[in-house]
Amino acid sequence: MDLAPLIALAKQYEGLHKAGPDGLVYPYICPAGYPTQGYGHLVKDMGVPPITIAQANEWLEKDVMVSLSQTLALCPNLTGNRLLAITDFTFNLGSGRLKASTLRRKILAEEWDEVPEQLMRWVRGGGRVLPGLVARRTAEVALWGKK
């Protein structure tokens, strides 16, 4: 399976934050309040050393593979671009959110036409609609619909 569309989606919406003039990537606090480094990779605290851009790319690929594995375990009936779209959701929000969601129930019931609406319900952060999440869910819906 070609993971390039998934990697591109994650890179676009996670962004490579805190790349310094020295070419290294420093930790930062993500909008959800977690210590993060590279492309949305969670770290234990802000005191971790900086990494290279190559390391950020390696972490992203590994994190995407973990999310893919989690998505397949929770939604074994997904394939192709549908799998990639939901894997991006899992990468962004975590497998716990997917596991407990109506989105997953719709997927398991193969109520495919209802999945885009369910994805678009996940656009809030801190009690408000976040434009970045609206854009990301819209991109996931577009990927979901690609044959």
C-alpha positions in Angstrom: 0.0 0.0 0.0 1.3 3.4 -0.9 1.4 5.5 2.2 2.5 8.7 0.4 -1.0 10.4 0.5 -1.2 9.7 4.2 2.3 11.0 4.9 1.6 14.1 2.8 -1.7 14.7 4.7 0.0 14.3 8.1 2.8 16.6 7.1 0.5 19.3 5.7 -1.7 19.5 8.8 0.8 18.7 11.5 3.5 20.9 10.1 7.2 20.8 11.1 7.2 23.2 14.1 10.1 24.8 15.8 12.8 24.2 13.2 15.6 26.4 14.3 18.1 28.4 12.2 20.6 25.7 13.2 18.6 23.2 11.2 17.4 21.3 14.3 13.8 20.7 15.4 12.9 21.6 18.9 10.0 20.5 21.1 6.9 22.6 21.4 3.5 22.5 23.1 0.8 21.5 20.6 -2.7 23.2 20.6 -4.0 20.3 22.8 -1.3 21.1 25.4 1.0 18.2 24.9 4.8 18.3 24.5 5.4 17.5 20.8 8.3 17.4 18.4 8.7 17.1 14.6 5.4 16.3 12.9 3.1 15.8 15.8 5.3 13.3 17.7 4.5 13.3 21.4 7.5 13.5 23.7 7.7 13.1 27.4 8.6 16.7 28.2 10.0 19.9 26.9 13.5 19.0 28.0 14.2 16.5 25.2 17.1 17.3 22.9 16.5 18.8 19.4 16.4 16.4 16.5 17.2 16.6 12.8 14.6 17.0 10.1 15.6 13.5 8.9 14.8 12.2 12.4 11.4 14.1 12.3 10.6 12.3 9.0 11.6 8.9 10.5 9.4 9.5 13.5 6.5 10.5 11.3 6.8 7.3 9.2 6.9 5.2 12.4 4.0 7.0 14.0 1.9 6.7 10.8 2.6 2.9 10.8 1.5 2.7 14.5 -1.7 4.6 13.6 -2.2 2.3 10.6 -1.9 -0.8 12.7 -4.3 0.7 15.3 -6.8 1.6 12.6 -6.7 -1.8 11.1 -7.2 -3.5 14.5 -10.3 -1.3 15.1 -11.7 -1.2 11.6 -10.5 -4.3 9.7 -13.0 -3.8 6.9 -11.2 -0.7 5.6 -8.9 -0.7 2.5 -7.3 1.8 0.1 -7.9 5.5 0.5 -10.6 4.9 3.1 -8.1 3.2 5.3 -5.6 6.1 4.7 -8.3 8.7 5.6 -9.2 7.0 8.8 -5.6 6.4 9.7 -5.0 10.1 9.5 -7.9 10.6 11.9 -6.3 8.1 14.2 -2.9 9.8 13.9 -4.4 13.1 14.7 -6.8 12.2 17.5 -5.6 8.8 18.8 -7.0 5.3 18.6 -9.0 5.8 21.8 -11.2 8.4 20.2 -11.7 6.2 17.1 -12.5 3.1 19.3 -15.3 4.9 21.2 -16.8 6.8 18.2 -19.9 6.6 16.2 -17.6 7.0 13.2 -16.2 3.6 14.0 -19.6 2.1 14.4 -20.6 3.4 11.0 -17.4 2.0 9.4 -18.0 -1.4 11.0 -21.6 -1.4 9.9 -20.3 -0.4 6.4 -22.6 2.6 6.4 -20.1 4.2 4.1 -22.2 7.2 3.1 -22.4 8.3 6.7 -18.7 8.3 7.3 -18.0 11.8 5.9 -20.6 13.4 8.2 -19.1 11.6 11.1 -15.6 12.8 10.3 -16.8 16.4 10.1 -18.1 16.1 13.7 -14.5 16.1 14.9 -13.5 19.7 14.4 -13.5 21.1 17.9 -10.7 21.8 20.3 -11.1 23.5 23.6 -14.8 23.8 23.0 -14.6 25.7 19.8 -14.4 24.9 16.1 -10.8 25.1 14.9 -10.3 26.1 11.3 -7.3 23.7 11.0 -9.4 20.8 12.1 -12.1 21.7 9.7 -9.5 21.8 6.9 -8.0 18.5 8.0 -11.4 16.7 8.2 -12.3 18.1 4.8 -9.1 16.7 3.4 -9.8 13.3 5.0 -13.3 13.3 3.5 -11.8 14.1 0.1 -9.4 11.2 0.5 -12.2 8.9 1.7 -14.1 9.6 -1.5 -11.2 9.0 -3.9 -11.4 5.7 -5.8 
